Amino acid sequence: MSHQELSEQEIIRRNSLQKMRELGIEPYPAAQFHVNTTSVEIKENYKEEENNFQEVVIAGRLMSRRIMGKAAFAEIQDHEGRIQIYVNRDEICPGEDKTLYNEVFKKLLDIGDIIGVKGFAFITQMGELTVHAKEVTVLSKSLRPLPIVKEKEGKTFDAFTDAEQRYRQRYVDLIVNPQVKDTFIKRTKIYNTMRQMFNEYGYHEVETPILQPIPGGAAARPFITHHNALNMPLYMRIANELYLKRLIVGGFEGVYEFSKDFRNEGMDRTHNPEFTVMEIYVAYKDYKWMMSFTEEICERVAMALHGTTKVQLGEHVIDYKAPYPRVTMAEAIKEHTGYDINGRTEAELREICDKLDIENDETMGKGKLIDEIFGEKCEHHYIQPTFIIDYPVEMSPLTKKHRDNPELTERFELMVSGKELANAYSELNDPIDQRERFQDQLKLSEKGDDEAMFIDQDFLRALEYGMPPTSGMGIGMDRLTMFMTNSPSIQDVLFFPQMKPEKKAVELTDDEKVVFELLKTESPVDLNVLKTKSELSNKKWDKAIKGLTKKNVAKVDNTDAGLTVTLS
């Protein structure tokens, strides 16, 4: 990277790096730095009367600094929090050579650099717990400046809040927005709580293939790749269900997996193409048992994170205390639309969709039509945890038929805040019935449904050896984390969410900026309307719009309504 591409701050930091080396200081030392405490441990356990923490070794990122001649106060941030340090020139430089303080600490260190401090804890005259430095060691030189987050009287200014920047540069987000880390610490606690519960029941955590010859276990569009050595297509898994069931066939009582799944579909605030699902399968159980088991999971997680089953989510307080209501899908649709879907043909269901202004097309079978009706007209009504049960057989090709009604299946979805949180079945273990269901899916695929399931011949062969009665359940871990941490977007609970390719910063003229800001509020927009709003002269307007199109910031299209301008 040439100096021409660097900001002034980046050039200064690189010069400081070089000067450190010229002084014989290695800015990236290889030796271990033996930390013996943390900022939080000191704050929670220091007692002035006991004079403890007299041999502190701490390390962290320099976040602020106040130079006062021969002494300075600074603040460092470690993995747990921040603490003030006091640095005195003559104490960190006891000899004649004062370079470490006068040159390195005062001039060559920058906000964001990582340093190690050896010293002792004390309380300043202002009453602030502080580490008095006896030694300061440079551990890592930061070459890029951090976003400056200012705080005054409890209020934050100039915070690093741009969502796209935060998600792209999560490492910066974690440094300057400490509350972000708390979400991910809670995510880990959710996983640990669930693992502990499953292990108490005696179930085994397992791993199944991510690259699969057939994408099974769900109705979704897969990502496709190619294995060169085997010269065959492979699919990134959309679910791990069929492999886990094979293990039940093999004799495991209960198996579970936290799996990365991939679906080549749309993205929004609740969906990412790469996501995490926990799936669990237990022999000799049914979906009624699994409902109670799911309630226990939710209760345990809420208690582990919050000490109560009541959890704030947006404007609602969600109570995960069992038991949860059980509502059949037909009852839900009838309550919220007035239509009874029981016994309806595909044509009749399509007619109901038309009357309800629900989009549909000829590729959609009965299952998808019912799913659309429920999704559009019912789902959002279920804020508190509610089990929607007994789905039509067309919607559930891997589910056992209902013991009382062969047109239904023994399936439930747990709805929370108008969204599906868990999906579970009494698993279909009749290999003949399963083959017929797969063949029905094949017919849907031939009609043009690109999310219909493939026929997995090896899975059918496994069932033919005999699978015991089994119940299985899947929970979206990203969504569960959103709900348990009051996070409005899935990007907030993923360290590195999928993003569009990053566009290079484009330098705009003042006139181009005027037009660009207008486009940010309305796009697409009629060209003449945009020109009028810009209040630019004809010459300036022409130059601005040509500049924006040349820089691929905006594009002009000739439509039936006339010329329109759209942000690229």
TAWOZI-V830134 format. One record per residue. N is the residue number from 1. PHI is phi in degrees with one decimal (999 if undefined). NEAR is the number of other ideal C-beta (glycine too) atoms within 10 Angstrom. D_FIRST is the distance of its C-alpha to the first C-alpha in Angstrom with 1 decimal. Layout:
BEGIN
[[N | PHI | NEAR | D_FIRST] [N | PHI | NEAR | D_FIRST]]
END
This chain:
BEGIN
[[1 | 999 | 8 | 0.0] [2 | -80.9 | 5 | 3.8] [3 | -62.5 | 9 | 6.7] [4 | -65.1 | 6 | 8.2] [5 | -91.1 | 7 | 6.6] [6 | -96.9 | 15 | 7.7] [7 | -74.8 | 10 | 11.4] [8 | -60.2 | 8 | 13.7] [9 | -62.2 | 12 | 14.5] [10 | -66.2 | 15 | 11.1] [11 | -65.0 | 13 | 10.9] [12 | -59.1 | 15 | 14.5] [13 | -67.4 | 21 | 14.1] [14 | -67.3 | 15 | 11.6] [15 | -65.4 | 12 | 14.2] [16 | -64.4 | 21 | 16.9] [17 | -58.0 | 19 | 15.6] [18 | -65.6 | 12 | 15.8] [19 | -65.6 | 15 | 19.2] [20 | -59.7 | 19 | 20.4] [21 | -64.9 | 13 | 19.9] [22 | -64.2 | 8 | 21.6] [23 | -84.8 | 12 | 24.4] [24 | 85.8 | 7 | 24.8] [25 | -102.0 | 18 | 23.7] [26 | -84.6 | 12 | 21.6] [27 | -71.4 | 21 | 19.6] [28 | -132.6 | 12 | 19.8] [29 | -64.8 | 13 | 23.3] [30 | -88.4 | 5 | 24.8] [31 | -68.5 | 8 | 28.4] [32 | -63.3 | 6 | 30.1] [33 | -107.4 | 14 | 30.7] [34 | -82.1 | 9 | 34.3] [35 | -73.3 | 15 | 34.5] [36 | -121.2 | 11 | 38.2] [37 | -161.5 | 19 | 38.3] [38 | -132.3 | 17 | 36.5] [39 | -60.0 | 21 | 36.6] [40 | -69.8 | 14 | 39.1] [41 | -60.6 | 17 | 41.4] [42 | -64.0 | 20 | 41.7] [43 | -62.9 | 14 | 42.5] [44 | -81.4 | 9 | 45.0] [45 | -119.6 | 12 | 46.8] [46 | -69.6 | 18 | 46.7] [47 | -130.3 | 9 | 50.2] [48 | -59.8 | 10 | 50.7] [49 | -69.7 | 5 | 54.3] [50 | -91.2 | 9 | 53.3] [51 | 53.9 | 11 | 50.6] [52 | -88.1 | 14 | 48.4] [53 | 55.4 | 20 | 44.7] [54 | -95.7 | 11 | 45.0] [55 | -131.7 | 12 | 42.6] [56 | -85.5 | 23 | 39.6] [57 | -126.9 | 16 | 36.3] [58 | -133.0 | 25 | 33.8] [59 | -141.5 | 19 | 30.0] [60 | 179.6 | 23 | 27.8] [61 | -92.3 | 20 | 25.1] [62 | -69.5 | 20 | 25.6] [63 | -112.3 | 17 | 26.5] [64 | -161.7 | 13 | 28.3] [65 | -158.1 | 18 | 29.5] [66 | -127.9 | 10 | 32.4] [67 | -84.9 | 14 | 32.6] [68 | -132.0 | 7 | 36.2] [69 | 68.7 | 7 | 36.4] [70 | -81.4 | 14 | 37.2] [71 | -137.2 | 14 | 36.8] [72 | -155.1 | 18 | 34.5] [73 | -108.5 | 17 | 34.6] [74 | -144.8 | 24 | 31.7] [75 | -129.1 | 18 | 31.4] [76 | -116.1 | 25 | 29.7] [77 | -120.6 | 19 | 29.4] [78 | -101.5 | 18 | 30.2] [79 | -72.6 | 13 | 30.8] [80 | -112.0 | 17 | 34.1] [81 | 169.1 | 16 | 33.8] [82 | -118.3 | 16 | 33.3] [83 | -149.8 | 26 | 35.3] [84 | -80.9 | 17 | 35.5] [85 | -124.6 | 22 | 35.1] [86 | -116.5 | 18 | 36.7] [87 | -123.1 | 25 | 35.2] [88 | -113.1 | 14 | 37.4] [89 | -53.0 | 17 | 36.1] [90 | -74.3 | 11 | 39.1] [91 | -88.2 | 17 | 39.1] [92 | -87.3 | 20 | 35.6] [93 | -127.9 | 18 | 36.0] [94 | -69.1 | 10 | 39.7] [95 | -91.6 | 6 | 39.6] [96 | -72.4 | 5 | 39.1] [97 | -80.8 | 9 | 35.3] [98 | -104.2 | 16 | 34.0] [99 | -60.7 | 13 | 30.3] [100 | -57.9 | 20 | 29.4] [101 | -87.6 | 22 | 30.8] [102 | -64.1 | 13 | 30.4] [103 | -102.4 | 16 | 26.8] [104 | -72.9 | 21 | 25.2] [105 | -66.3 | 24 | 27.0] [106 | -77.8 | 16 | 27.4] [107 | -116.0 | 12 | 24.2] [108 | -95.2 | 23 | 21.4] [109 | -79.2 | 21 | 22.0] [110 | -129.3 | 19 | 20.8] [111 | -58.9 | 15 | 22.1] [112 | 106.3 | 20 | 20.8] [113 | -67.1 | 22 | 20.8] [114 | -105.1 | 20 | 23.2] [115 | -130.2 | 24 | 26.0] [116 | -109.7 | 20 | 29.3] [117 | -131.7 | 24 | 32.6] [118 | -115.0 | 19 | 36.0] [119 | 177.3 | 23 | 39.0] [120 | -143.5 | 15 | 41.8] [121 | -87.1 | 23 | 42.6] [122 | -156.9 | 16 | 44.7] [123 | -106.6 | 11 | 45.6] [124 | -74.3 | 12 | 44.7] [125 | -62.6 | 5 | 47.3] [126 | -85.2 | 8 | 45.8] [127 | 84.4 | 6 | 46.5] [128 | -104.2 | 12 | 43.0] [129 | -65.5 | 16 | 42.4] [130 | -143.4 | 20 | 39.8] [131 | -100.4 | 26 | 38.5] [132 | -83.0 | 17 | 39.3] [133 | -76.9 | 24 | 36.5] [134 | -103.6 | 16 | 37.8] [135 | -140.7 | 12 | 34.5] [136 | -128.3 | 22 | 30.8] [137 | -124.1 | 17 | 28.1] [138 | -77.9 | 20 | 24.4] [139 | -111.7 | 18 | 23.5] [140 | -165.3 | 15 | 19.9] [141 | -89.7 | 22 | 17.4] [142 | -87.3 | 19 | 16.0] [143 | -97.2 | 19 | 12.5] [144 | -120.7 | 13 | 13.2] [145 | -72.9 | 15 | 16.6] [146 | -75.6 | 16 | 19.3] [147 | -58.1 | 17 | 21.4] [148 | -86.6 | 11 | 24.2] [149 | -106.8 | 15 | 27.5] [150 | -99.8 | 9 | 30.5] [151 | -126.8 | 11 | 33.9] [152 | -150.5 | 7 | 37.2] [153 | 52.5 | 4 | 40.7] [154 | 80.2 | 5 | 39.6] [155 | -104.9 | 8 | 37.7] [156 | -102.0 | 13 | 33.9] [157 | -124.4 | 9 | 31.9] [158 | 53.8 | 11 | 28.4] [159 | -70.2 | 15 | 28.3] [160 | -81.2 | 18 | 25.5] [161 | -116.2 | 13 | 27.8] [162 | -61.6 | 12 | 26.1] [163 | -58.5 | 11 | 27.2] [164 | -63.3 | 11 | 24.5] [165 | -65.0 | 14 | 21.7] [166 | -62.6 | 20 | 23.9] [167 | -72.3 | 18 | 24.4] [168 | -70.4 | 16 | 20.8] [169 | -115.2 | 17 | 19.6] [170 | -58.3 | 18 | 22.8] [171 | -60.3 | 9 | 21.4] [172 | -73.3 | 16 | 21.0] [173 | -55.3 | 20 | 24.3] [174 | -67.0 | 16 | 26.0] [175 | -71.3 | 20 | 24.8] [176 | -95.7 | 21 | 25.9] [177 | -121.7 | 18 | 28.8] [178 | -56.3 | 12 | 30.9] [179 | -66.1 | 7 | 33.6] [180 | -63.6 | 17 | 31.3] [181 | -60.2 | 15 | 31.6] [182 | -60.4 | 11 | 35.3] [183 | -59.9 | 17 | 35.4] [184 | -77.6 | 17 | 33.8] [185 | -65.9 | 11 | 36.0] [186 | -65.8 | 18 | 39.0] [187 | -59.7 | 23 | 37.8] [188 | -60.4 | 10 | 38.0] [189 | -65.3 | 15 | 41.4] [190 | -60.8 | 23 | 42.6] [191 | -59.6 | 16 | 41.8] [192 | -63.5 | 12 | 43.4] [193 | -64.6 | 17 | 46.5] [194 | -67.7 | 21 | 47.0] [195 | -59.0 | 15 | 46.5] [196 | -59.9 | 11 | 49.1] [197 | -64.0 | 16 | 51.5] [198 | -63.7 | 20 | 51.3] [199 | -67.1 | 12 | 51.6] [200 | -61.1 | 8 | 54.7] [201 | -75.7 | 13 | 56.2] [202 | 90.1 | 9 | 55.6] [203 | -89.4 | 18 | 53.2] [204 | -109.3 | 13 | 50.5] [205 | -81.2 | 13 | 46.7] [206 | -131.9 | 15 | 45.7] [207 | -128.1 | 10 | 42.8] [208 | -127.4 | 19 | 43.1] [209 | -63.8 | 12 | 41.0] [210 | -87.2 | 14 | 38.0] [211 | -89.9 | 10 | 38.1] [212 | -127.4 | 21 | 41.6] [213 | -70.8 | 15 | 43.6] [214 | -136.6 | 17 | 45.3] [215 | -81.6 | 25 | 43.7] [216 | -120.9 | 24 | 46.7] [217 | 96.2 | 26 | 47.8] [218 | -163.2 | 21 | 46.9] [219 | -101.0 | 20 | 46.9] [220 | -160.4 | 17 | 43.3] [221 | -85.9 | 13 | 41.0] [222 | -90.8 | 23 | 39.0] [223 | -85.6 | 15 | 35.6] [224 | -116.3 | 11 | 36.3] [225 | -135.0 | 10 | 34.6] [226 | -134.0 | 9 | 35.8] [227 | -93.8 | 11 | 36.6] [228 | -66.9 | 6 | 36.2] [229 | -64.8 | 5 | 38.5] [230 | -87.5 | 9 | 41.2] [231 | 50.5 | 7 | 40.6] [232 | -149.3 | 9 | 41.4] [233 | -74.0 | 10 | 39.9] [234 | -130.9 | 19 | 39.1] [235 | -119.9 | 19 | 38.7] [236 | -74.6 | 20 | 36.8] [237 | -62.2 | 27 | 39.6] [238 | -97.4 | 24 | 40.8] [239 | -165.1 | 24 | 43.2] [240 | -109.1 | 29 | 44.5] [241 | -55.0 | 24 | 48.1] [242 | -67.5 | 23 | 49.7] [243 | -73.1 | 24 | 48.3] [244 | -65.4 | 25 | 49.5] [245 | -66.1 | 25 | 52.9] [246 | -58.2 | 21 | 53.1] [247 | -71.8 | 17 | 52.9] [248 | -65.4 | 23 | 55.8] [249 | -56.9 | 19 | 57.7] [250 | -71.5 | 11 | 57.0] [251 | 118.8 | 8 | 58.7] [252 | -71.8 | 16 | 56.2] [253 | -75.1 | 16 | 57.8] [254 | -147.6 | 20 | 54.6] [255 | -134.2 | 25 | 51.0] [256 | -143.0 | 24 | 47.9] [257 | -151.2 | 21 | 44.1] [258 | -92.4 | 16 | 41.1] [259 | -116.7 | 23 | 39.4] [260 | -81.6 | 14 | 36.2] [261 | -115.5 | 23 | 37.5] [262 | -139.0 | 18 | 35.8] [263 | -134.7 | 21 | 37.2] [264 | -85.5 | 15 | 35.8] [265 | -133.1 | 14 | 37.1] [266 | -68.1 | 8 | 36.3] [267 | -122.0 | 14 | 34.2] [268 | -153.9 | 9 | 35.5] [269 | -70.7 | 12 | 35.8] [270 | -120.2 | 15 | 38.0] [271 | -134.7 | 14 | 36.6] [272 | -130.8 | 20 | 33.4] [273 | -62.4 | 15 | 33.3] [274 | -114.3 | 15 | 32.7] [275 | -148.0 | 20 | 35.2] [276 | -114.6 | 20 | 37.4] [277 | -127.0 | 24 | 41.2] [278 | -100.6 | 23 | 43.8] [279 | -120.9 | 24 | 46.7] [280 | -135.3 | 24 | 49.9] [281 | -131.9 | 29 | 53.1] [282 | -131.0 | 26 | 56.4] [283 | -71.6 | 18 | 59.5] [284 | 65.9 | 12 | 62.9] [285 | -118.6 | 21 | 61.5] [286 | -127.5 | 18 | 61.6] [287 | -69.2 | 24 | 59.6] [288 | -68.9 | 15 | 62.0] [289 | -61.6 | 14 | 61.1] [290 | -65.7 | 25 | 57.4] [291 | -62.4 | 22 | 57.8] [292 | -64.7 | 12 | 59.0] [293 | -63.3 | 18 | 56.3] [294 | -66.3 | 23 | 53.6] [295 | -60.1 | 18 | 55.3] [296 | -64.3 | 13 | 55.1] [297 | -57.9 | 22 | 51.3] [298 | -62.7 | 26 | 50.6] [299 | -62.1 | 15 | 53.0] [300 | -63.3 | 17 | 51.5] [301 | -64.1 | 26 | 47.9] [302 | -60.1 | 22 | 48.8] [303 | -66.3 | 14 | 50.8] [304 | -63.7 | 17 | 48.1] [305 | -86.2 | 18 | 45.5] [306 | -123.9 | 15 | 47.7] [307 | 75.1 | 8 | 51.1] [308 | -154.3 | 12 | 52.8] [309 | -83.3 | 17 | 53.1] [310 | -93.9 | 12 | 52.4] [311 | -129.3 | 20 | 48.7] [312 | -70.4 | 11 | 47.3] [313 | -141.5 | 17 | 45.6] [314 | 62.5 | 12 | 44.9] [315 | -89.4 | 6 | 48.2] [316 | -110.1 | 14 | 50.2] [317 | -106.2 | 12 | 51.3] [318 | -92.2 | 20 | 51.4] [319 | -106.8 | 16 | 54.1] [320 | -91.6 | 23 | 53.6] [321 | -67.0 | 14 | 57.0] [322 | -75.0 | 14 | 59.0] [323 | -88.7 | 10 | 60.8] [324 | -103.4 | 22 | 59.1] [325 | -58.6 | 12 | 61.1] [326 | -121.3 | 14 | 61.5] [327 | -126.9 | 19 | 61.7] [328 | -71.0 | 18 | 62.2] [329 | -61.6 | 24 | 60.0] [330 | -62.2 | 23 | 63.1] [331 | -63.5 | 15 | 64.3] [332 | -62.8 | 22 | 60.9] [333 | -66.5 | 22 | 60.8] [334 | -65.2 | 15 | 64.5] [335 | -64.1 | 12 | 64.0] [336 | -100.2 | 17 | 61.0] [337 | -125.7 | 18 | 62.0] [338 | 86.2 | 11 | 65.7] [339 | -102.2 | 19 | 65.5] [340 | -96.1 | 12 | 66.8] [341 | -89.5 | 20 | 64.6] [342 | -60.2 | 13 | 67.0] [343 | 74.2 | 9 | 68.3] [344 | -76.8 | 18 | 66.5] [345 | -82.0 | 9 | 65.7] [346 | -60.0 | 15 | 62.3] [347 | -63.3 | 10 | 63.8] [348 | -67.4 | 14 | 65.1] [349 | -66.0 | 24 | 61.8] [350 | -65.5 | 18 | 60.0] [351 | -65.5 | 15 | 62.7] [352 | -63.1 | 21 | 62.1] [353 | -59.4 | 21 | 58.3] [354 | -61.3 | 11 | 59.3] [355 | -66.3 | 11 | 61.6] [356 | -92.5 | 16 | 58.9] [357 | 58.4 | 8 | 56.3] [358 | -104.1 | 16 | 54.1] [359 | -61.1 | 9 | 52.1] [360 | -155.6 | 17 | 53.2] [361 | -147.0 | 12 | 53.4] [362 | -69.2 | 9 | 55.5] [363 | -76.8 | 15 | 53.0] [364 | -88.2 | 21 | 53.7] [365 | -85.4 | 20 | 56.5] [366 | -58.4 | 21 | 58.6] [367 | -60.1 | 23 | 56.1] [368 | -68.9 | 21 | 53.3] [369 | -64.2 | 26 | 55.6] [370 | -64.4 | 23 | 56.9] [371 | -60.0 | 19 | 53.4] [372 | -65.4 | 17 | 52.4] [373 | -61.6 | 23 | 55.6] [374 | -64.0 | 22 | 54.9] [375 | -62.7 | 12 | 51.2] [376 | -79.7 | 16 | 52.0] [377 | -110.8 | 20 | 55.2] [378 | -120.2 | 21 | 55.6] [379 | -47.5 | 17 | 52.4] [380 | -67.7 | 13 | 51.4] [381 | -78.6 | 13 | 54.8] [382 | -96.8 | 23 | 54.3] [383 | -86.5 | 17 | 52.5] [384 | -73.9 | 14 | 54.2] [385 | -51.9 | 24 | 53.9] [386 | -143.2 | 18 | 56.2] [387 | -89.2 | 24 | 56.9] [388 | -91.2 | 24 | 57.3] [389 | -123.2 | 24 | 59.5] [390 | 60.1 | 22 | 61.4] [391 | -79.8 | 25 | 59.2] [392 | -56.5 | 24 | 60.7] [393 | -60.5 | 21 | 60.6] [394 | -67.4 | 21 | 58.6] [395 | -88.4 | 20 | 55.6] [396 | -138.4 | 21 | 55.6] [397 | -71.0 | 22 | 55.8] [398 | -113.3 | 24 | 55.3] [399 | -112.1 | 23 | 57.7] [400 | -68.2 | 23 | 61.4] [401 | -63.8 | 18 | 64.0] [402 | -63.0 | 20 | 65.6] [403 | -64.6 | 10 | 68.7] [404 | -109.5 | 8 | 70.7] [405 | -148.1 | 14 | 69.3] [406 | -66.3 | 9 | 67.9] [407 | -83.5 | 13 | 66.1] [408 | -115.5 | 22 | 63.8] [409 | -125.4 | 27 | 61.5] [410 | -88.8 | 24 | 61.1] [411 | -135.5 | 24 | 57.7] [412 | -137.7 | 29 | 56.2] [413 | -123.3 | 19 | 53.0] [414 | -89.5 | 23 | 52.4] [415 | -100.1 | 26 | 51.5] [416 | -139.0 | 23 | 49.9] [417 | 53.2 | 17 | 48.8] [418 | 75.5 | 12 | 49.5] [419 | -131.4 | 17 | 47.1] [420 | -73.1 | 18 | 47.8] [421 | -108.6 | 19 | 46.9] [422 | -140.8 | 23 | 48.9] [423 | -136.8 | 22 | 50.6] [424 | -149.2 | 27 | 53.4] [425 | -136.9 | 24 | 56.3] [426 | -83.6 | 24 | 59.4] [427 | -69.4 | 29 | 57.8] [428 | -70.6 | 21 | 59.5] [429 | -120.2 | 18 | 61.0] [430 | -87.3 | 13 | 63.5] [431 | -65.0 | 17 | 61.9] [432 | -71.1 | 10 | 64.2] [433 | -60.8 | 15 | 63.3] [434 | -62.5 | 22 | 59.6] [435 | -61.9 | 15 | 59.8] [436 | -64.5 | 12 | 61.4] [437 | -65.3 | 22 | 58.8] [438 | -61.3 | 20 | 56.0] [439 | -66.9 | 11 | 58.0] [440 | -63.7 | 17 | 58.3] [441 | -63.8 | 22 | 54.4] [442 | -61.5 | 14 | 54.3] [443 | -64.1 | 11 | 56.5] [444 | -64.2 | 22 | 54.2] [445 | -62.0 | 15 | 51.3] [446 | -67.8 | 10 | 53.4] [447 | -77.3 | 13 | 54.0] [448 | 116.4 | 11 | 50.2] [449 | -79.8 | 18 | 49.2] [450 | -81.6 | 12 | 45.8] [451 | -107.9 | 17 | 45.9] [452 | -65.3 | 22 | 49.2] [453 | -74.7 | 25 | 49.4] [454 | -81.6 | 17 | 49.5] [455 | -88.1 | 16 | 52.5] [456 | -101.6 | 21 | 51.7] [457 | -65.0 | 11 | 54.5] [458 | -67.9 | 13 | 53.6] [459 | -64.5 | 24 | 53.7] [460 | -62.0 | 15 | 57.1] [461 | -62.1 | 12 | 58.2] [462 | -60.7 | 20 | 57.3] [463 | -61.3 | 23 | 59.4] [464 | -66.9 | 13 | 62.3] [465 | -79.5 | 10 | 62.4] [466 | 104.9 | 9 | 63.0] [467 | -111.0 | 22 | 60.7] [468 | -64.0 | 14 | 62.6] [469 | -52.4 | 14 | 62.7] [470 | -143.6 | 24 | 59.2] [471 | -117.7 | 24 | 57.3] [472 | -128.2 | 25 | 53.6] [473 | -149.8 | 23 | 51.2] [474 | -125.0 | 26 | 47.5] [475 | -124.0 | 25 | 45.6] [476 | -73.1 | 22 | 42.2] [477 | -69.5 | 20 | 40.4] [478 | -66.1 | 23 | 37.7] [479 | -69.3 | 23 | 40.6] [480 | -59.1 | 24 | 42.6] [481 | -65.1 | 25 | 39.8] [482 | -55.8 | 26 | 39.5] [483 | -66.7 | 24 | 43.2] [484 | -84.9 | 24 | 43.4] [485 | -117.8 | 21 | 40.6] [486 | 55.7 | 14 | 41.3] [487 | -100.6 | 21 | 38.0] [488 | -77.2 | 11 | 38.1] [489 | -135.8 | 15 | 35.4] [490 | -62.7 | 21 | 34.6] [491 | -63.0 | 22 | 30.9] [492 | -75.9 | 20 | 32.0] [493 | -114.5 | 24 | 33.3] [494 | -110.7 | 21 | 30.6] [495 | -57.5 | 14 | 27.6] [496 | -132.7 | 11 | 25.4] [497 | -66.4 | 19 | 27.3] [498 | -65.9 | 13 | 26.6] [499 | -133.0 | 11 | 24.6] [500 | -65.1 | 8 | 24.0] [501 | -53.1 | 5 | 20.5] [502 | -72.3 | 10 | 18.2] [503 | -83.6 | 9 | 18.0] [504 | -69.1 | 5 | 15.0] [505 | -60.7 | 6 | 16.1] [506 | -112.1 | 12 | 18.1] [507 | -78.6 | 6 | 19.0] [508 | -112.6 | 17 | 22.8] [509 | -73.7 | 14 | 25.3] [510 | -59.9 | 8 | 28.1] [511 | -68.8 | 20 | 30.6] [512 | -64.5 | 21 | 28.3] [513 | -64.2 | 12 | 27.9] [514 | -60.5 | 18 | 31.7] [515 | -67.7 | 25 | 32.2] [516 | -60.7 | 19 | 29.5] [517 | -63.1 | 11 | 31.1] [518 | -65.7 | 18 | 34.5] [519 | -66.4 | 20 | 33.2] [520 | -65.8 | 9 | 32.0] [521 | -91.2 | 8 | 35.6] [522 | -152.7 | 13 | 37.2] [523 | -156.4 | 14 | 35.9] [524 | -74.9 | 17 | 37.3] [525 | -145.3 | 17 | 39.3] [526 | -59.8 | 15 | 41.6] [527 | -57.7 | 17 | 39.8] [528 | -67.7 | 12 | 42.6] [529 | -64.2 | 14 | 42.7] [530 | -62.8 | 22 | 39.0] [531 | -61.4 | 20 | 39.5] [532 | -64.0 | 11 | 42.4] [533 | -65.6 | 14 | 40.7] [534 | -70.1 | 18 | 37.7] [535 | 58.5 | 10 | 40.2] [536 | -91.9 | 17 | 38.1] [537 | -66.1 | 10 | 39.9] [538 | -55.5 | 8 | 40.2] [539 | -66.0 | 9 | 37.7] [540 | -66.7 | 17 | 35.1] [541 | -61.2 | 19 | 35.7] [542 | -57.8 | 13 | 35.3] [543 | -67.2 | 15 | 32.0] [544 | -68.0 | 23 | 30.7] [545 | -69.7 | 21 | 31.8] [546 | -66.8 | 12 | 30.5] [547 | -64.4 | 18 | 27.1] [548 | -66.2 | 25 | 27.0] [549 | -71.6 | 14 | 28.2] [550 | -65.4 | 9 | 25.7] [551 | -87.1 | 14 | 22.8] [552 | 60.1 | 10 | 24.5] [553 | -87.6 | 17 | 25.2] [554 | -141.5 | 22 | 29.0] [555 | -135.6 | 13 | 31.4] [556 | -110.3 | 15 | 35.0] [557 | -119.0 | 12 | 37.7] [558 | -94.9 | 9 | 41.2] [559 | -110.8 | 9 | 43.5] [560 | -60.4 | 4 | 47.2] [561 | -86.1 | 9 | 47.0] [562 | 117.8 | 11 | 45.1] [563 | -77.7 | 13 | 41.4] [564 | -124.5 | 18 | 39.3] [565 | -114.7 | 24 | 35.7] [566 | -131.2 | 12 | 33.6] [567 | -65.9 | 14 | 30.2] [568 | -74.9 | 12 | 28.0]]
END
